[in-house]
Amino acid sequence: MRLNNQQKGIALAFFGVLMITPDSLFIRLVSINSWDLVFYRGAIPFFCLLIGLLFFYKNKFLSTFYAIGLAGVLNAIIIALMNISFIVSIENTHVANTLIMISLAPFTAAVMSSIFLKEHPKSRTWFAMVLCFLC
């Protein structure tokens, strides 16, 4: 079965929703310190990615690791801040509020790209965004 890019995107978005919703509920159910939870949520993906990169790049691992440069380091910092913000948000507000804020990210990206990058979404995208906000 061959999927086009749009079908792949829809499948990835659906899979992401299926993963993040129970994740946020489990965070509420676990009785662990916030910073311990942040550590484990960062350490587990780190080690999984490290093992995967070591397996995939083998002898070129260090050169590939240093090739990420400033953009890669900045990306890692932003992801760490996102993880901390997510945990703090889940623990200090309702889970539904946090998930709604996360779901607004594509809308914000569309508006920001329209303003700053002059990449205007199609009219049907604007219509869908307005419809989502009204419902």
C-alpha positions as CSV (number, residue, x, y, z in Angstrom):
1,M,0.0,0.0,0.0
2,R,1.5,3.3,-1.1
3,L,0.5,6.5,0.7
4,N,0.8,10.0,-0.7
5,N,2.3,12.7,1.4
6,Q,-1.1,14.0,2.5
7,Q,-2.2,10.5,3.7
8,K,1.1,10.1,5.5
9,G,0.6,13.4,7.3
10,I,-2.9,12.5,8.3
11,A,-1.7,9.1,9.6
12,L,1.1,10.7,11.6
13,A,-1.2,13.4,13.1
14,F,-3.7,10.6,14.1
15,F,-0.9,8.6,15.7
16,G,0.3,11.6,17.5
17,V,-3.1,12.3,19.0
18,L,-3.4,8.7,20.1
19,M,-0.1,9.0,21.9
20,I,-0.4,12.4,23.5
21,T,-3.9,12.0,25.0
22,P,-3.2,9.0,27.2
23,D,0.2,10.3,28.0
24,S,-1.2,13.5,29.5
25,L,-3.6,11.4,31.6
26,F,-0.9,9.1,32.8
27,I,1.1,12.1,33.9
28,R,-1.8,13.1,36.2
29,L,-2.1,9.6,37.6
30,V,1.6,9.0,38.4
31,S,2.6,10.2,41.8
32,I,6.1,11.4,41.0
33,N,7.9,14.7,41.5
34,S,7.6,17.0,38.5
35,W,11.4,17.2,37.9
36,D,11.8,13.5,38.2
37,L,9.1,13.1,35.5
38,V,10.9,15.7,33.3
39,F,14.1,13.7,33.7
40,Y,12.6,10.4,32.7
41,R,10.6,11.9,29.8
42,G,13.9,13.3,28.5
43,A,16.3,10.5,29.4
44,I,14.3,7.7,27.8
45,P,14.0,9.3,24.3
46,F,17.7,10.4,24.6
47,F,18.9,6.8,25.1
48,C,16.6,5.4,22.4
49,L,17.8,8.0,19.9
50,L,21.4,7.5,21.0
51,I,21.2,3.7,20.4
52,G,19.4,4.2,17.1
53,L,22.0,6.7,15.9
54,L,24.9,4.5,17.0
55,F,23.3,1.6,15.2
56,F,22.6,3.6,12.0
57,Y,25.8,5.7,11.7
58,K,28.3,3.3,13.4
59,N,31.8,4.7,12.6
60,K,30.5,8.1,11.4
61,F,28.6,8.8,14.7
62,L,30.8,11.5,16.1
63,S,31.2,13.4,12.9
64,T,27.4,13.2,12.4
65,F,26.8,14.3,16.0
66,Y,29.0,17.4,15.6
67,A,27.4,18.2,12.3
68,I,24.1,19.2,14.0
69,G,25.7,22.6,14.8
70,L,24.0,25.5,16.5
71,A,20.6,24.7,14.9
72,G,20.6,21.2,16.4
73,V,21.6,22.5,19.9
74,L,18.9,25.2,19.7
75,N,16.4,22.6,18.7
76,A,17.4,20.4,21.6
77,I,16.9,23.4,24.0
78,I,13.5,24.2,22.6
79,I,12.4,20.6,22.9
80,A,13.6,20.5,26.5
81,L,11.7,23.7,27.3
82,M,8.6,22.2,25.6
83,N,8.8,19.1,27.7
84,I,9.1,21.1,30.9
85,S,6.3,23.4,29.9
86,F,4.1,20.4,29.1
87,I,4.6,18.7,32.5
88,V,4.1,22.0,34.4
89,S,0.9,22.7,32.4
90,I,-0.5,19.2,32.9
91,E,0.1,19.5,36.7
92,N,-1.3,23.0,37.1
93,T,-4.4,23.0,34.9
94,H,-6.9,20.6,33.4
95,V,-5.6,18.1,30.9
96,A,-8.2,19.3,28.4
97,N,-6.9,22.9,28.6
98,T,-3.4,21.7,27.9
99,L,-4.4,19.6,25.0
100,I,-6.5,22.4,23.5
101,M,-3.5,24.7,23.7
102,I,-1.3,22.2,22.0
103,S,-3.9,21.7,19.3
104,L,-3.8,25.4,18.5
105,A,-0.2,25.2,17.4
106,P,-1.1,24.5,13.7
107,F,-3.5,27.4,13.7
108,T,-0.8,29.7,15.1
109,A,1.7,28.4,12.6
110,A,-0.6,29.2,9.7
111,V,-1.3,32.7,11.0
112,M,2.4,33.4,11.7
113,S,3.5,32.1,8.3
114,S,0.9,34.2,6.6
115,I,2.1,37.3,8.5
116,F,5.9,36.9,8.6
117,L,6.7,34.6,5.7
118,K,3.9,35.8,3.3
119,E,3.0,32.1,2.8
120,H,-0.8,32.4,2.7
121,P,-2.8,29.2,3.3
122,K,-5.6,28.4,0.8
123,S,-9.0,29.8,1.4
124,R,-10.4,26.4,2.4
125,T,-7.7,26.2,5.1
126,W,-8.9,29.6,6.5
127,F,-12.5,28.4,6.3
128,A,-11.6,25.2,8.3
129,M,-9.7,27.2,10.9
130,V,-12.6,29.6,11.4
131,L,-15.0,26.7,11.6
132,C,-12.9,25.0,14.2
133,F,-12.7,28.1,16.3
134,L,-16.5,28.5,16.1
135,C,-17.3,24.9,17.1
